[in-house]
Amino acid sequence: MRKYEIVIIANPDIDEDSLNGIIEKISGWVSDSGGAIEKIDHWGKKQLAFRIQKQRDGQYVLITANMPPHATKELSNNLRFVENILRSMITVVEE
């Protein structure tokens, strides 16, 4: 198992319940692959450096998870098809 950081930028217009639903969906995908969520940090709404899909703001969420390396490709593909996620990034945490 390796430690990963998953950063998502969600649509700024969605409500708190929808954002929590997205986070629970990601948590389910991580646990289905044999991993576990370590920590979830909701950074709130911040201004983007440039427009993404005609949006100037985004809701940032950082998820720290332990999961097998082969699960990142499937998770990345799943994140691409969630409608309210503007951008996502998965990085390995080197300790």
C-alpha positions as a LaTeX table, in Angstrom:
\begin{tabular}{lrrr}
\hline
Residue & $x$ (\AA) & $y$ (\AA) & $z$ (\AA) \\
\hline
Met1 & 0.00 & 0.00 & 0.00 \\
Arg2 & 1.18 & 3.48 & $-0.83$ \\
Lys3 & 0.04 & 6.83 & 0.47 \\
Tyr4 & $-1.64$ & 9.12 & $-2.09$ \\
Glu5 & $-3.09$ & 12.62 & $-2.08$ \\
Ile6 & $-6.17$ & 13.15 & $-4.22$ \\
Val7 & $-7.04$ & 16.79 & $-4.91$ \\
Ile8 & $-10.34$ & 17.63 & $-6.57$ \\
Ile9 & $-11.71$ & 20.96 & $-7.70$ \\
Ala10 & $-15.48$ & 20.80 & $-7.72$ \\
Asn11 & $-18.02$ & 23.12 & $-9.31$ \\
Pro12 & $-18.47$ & 26.17 & $-7.01$ \\
Asp13 & $-22.26$ & 26.20 & $-7.48$ \\
Ile14 & $-23.00$ & 22.78 & $-5.94$ \\
Asp15 & $-24.33$ & 22.58 & $-2.40$ \\
Glu16 & $-22.70$ & 20.90 & 0.59 \\
Asp17 & $-24.77$ & 17.70 & 0.25 \\
Ser18 & $-23.71$ & 17.20 & $-3.37$ \\
Leu19 & $-20.06$ & 17.74 & $-2.46$ \\
Asn20 & $-20.34$ & 15.23 & 0.38 \\
Gly21 & $-21.90$ & 12.78 & $-2.08$ \\
Ile22 & $-18.92$ & 13.15 & $-4.40$ \\
Ile23 & $-16.51$ & 12.61 & $-1.50$ \\
Glu24 & $-18.42$ & 9.49 & $-0.41$ \\
Lys25 & $-18.32$ & 8.19 & $-3.99$ \\
Ile26 & $-14.52$ & 8.64 & $-4.06$ \\
Ser27 & $-14.23$ & 6.98 & $-0.64$ \\
Gly28 & $-16.21$ & 4.02 & $-1.96$ \\
Trp29 & $-13.95$ & 3.66 & $-4.99$ \\
Val30 & $-10.86$ & 3.72 & $-2.76$ \\
Ser31 & $-12.26$ & 1.12 & $-0.35$ \\
Asp32 & $-13.44$ & $-1.10$ & $-3.24$ \\
Ser33 & $-9.87$ & $-1.20$ & $-4.54$ \\
Gly34 & $-8.61$ & $-2.39$ & $-1.15$ \\
Gly35 & $-7.50$ & 0.99 & 0.18 \\
Ala36 & $-8.52$ & 3.21 & 3.06 \\
Ile37 & $-9.16$ & 6.93 & 3.48 \\
Glu38 & $-6.83$ & 8.51 & 6.01 \\
Lys39 & $-7.97$ & 12.14 & 6.04 \\
Ile40 & $-10.34$ & 14.51 & 4.21 \\
Asp41 & $-9.66$ & 18.27 & 4.17 \\
His42 & $-12.25$ & 20.60 & 2.67 \\
Trp43 & $-10.37$ & 23.79 & 1.75 \\
Gly44 & $-13.50$ & 25.65 & 0.69 \\
Lys45 & $-14.16$ & 27.90 & $-2.27$ \\
Lys46 & $-11.10$ & 29.56 & $-3.82$ \\
Gln47 & $-10.44$ & 31.55 & $-6.96$ \\
Leu48 & $-8.85$ & 29.63 & $-9.82$ \\
Ala49 & $-5.68$ & 30.82 & $-11.55$ \\
Phe50 & $-7.49$ & 30.54 & $-14.90$ \\
Arg51 & $-11.01$ & 29.69 & $-16.00$ \\
Ile52 & $-12.02$ & 26.05 & $-16.17$ \\
Gln53 & $-15.29$ & 25.30 & $-17.96$ \\
Lys54 & $-16.23$ & 29.01 & $-17.71$ \\
Gln55 & $-15.83$ & 28.97 & $-13.91$ \\
Arg56 & $-13.68$ & 31.47 & $-12.01$ \\
Asp57 & $-13.98$ & 29.71 & $-8.61$ \\
Gly58 & $-13.83$ & 26.12 & $-7.39$ \\
Gln59 & $-14.35$ & 24.13 & $-4.21$ \\
Tyr60 & $-11.12$ & 22.39 & $-3.25$ \\
Val61 & $-10.97$ & 19.07 & $-1.40$ \\
Leu62 & $-7.82$ & 17.17 & $-0.39$ \\
Ile63 & $-8.18$ & 13.45 & 0.36 \\
Thr64 & $-5.28$ & 11.46 & 1.81 \\
Ala65 & $-5.62$ & 7.73 & 1.17 \\
Asn66 & $-3.66$ & 4.49 & 1.39 \\
Met67 & $-4.25$ & 2.23 & $-1.60$ \\
Pro68 & $-2.47$ & $-0.19$ & $-3.91$ \\
Pro69 & $-0.63$ & 1.37 & $-6.88$ \\
His70 & $-2.78$ & $-0.37$ & $-9.49$ \\
Ala71 & $-5.92$ & 1.36 & $-8.15$ \\
Thr72 & $-4.84$ & 4.86 & $-9.21$ \\
Lys73 & $-5.56$ & 4.33 & $-12.90$ \\
Glu74 & $-9.10$ & 3.13 & $-12.25$ \\
Leu75 & $-9.72$ & 5.95 & $-9.76$ \\
Ser76 & $-8.41$ & 8.52 & $-12.22$ \\
Asn77 & $-10.75$ & 7.17 & $-14.91$ \\
Asn78 & $-13.73$ & 7.26 & $-12.54$ \\
Leu79 & $-12.97$ & 10.86 & $-11.48$ \\
Arg80 & $-12.95$ & 11.96 & $-15.12$ \\
Phe81 & $-16.62$ & 11.05 & $-15.52$ \\
Val82 & $-18.03$ & 12.78 & $-12.43$ \\
Glu83 & $-19.93$ & 15.75 & $-13.80$ \\
Asn84 & $-19.32$ & 18.28 & $-11.00$ \\
Ile85 & $-15.54$ & 17.75 & $-10.78$ \\
Leu86 & $-13.69$ & 20.39 & $-12.80$ \\
Arg87 & $-10.18$ & 18.96 & $-12.23$ \\
Ser88 & $-8.56$ & 16.18 & $-10.22$ \\
Met89 & $-5.02$ & 15.12 & $-9.45$ \\
Ile90 & $-3.56$ & 12.03 & $-7.74$ \\
Thr91 & $-0.01$ & 12.20 & $-6.39$ \\
Val92 & 2.19 & 9.82 & $-4.38$ \\
Val93 & 3.29 & 11.07 & $-0.95$ \\
Glu94 & 7.00 & 10.39 & $-0.54$ \\
Glu95 & 7.97 & 9.95 & 3.09 \\
\hline
\end{tabular}
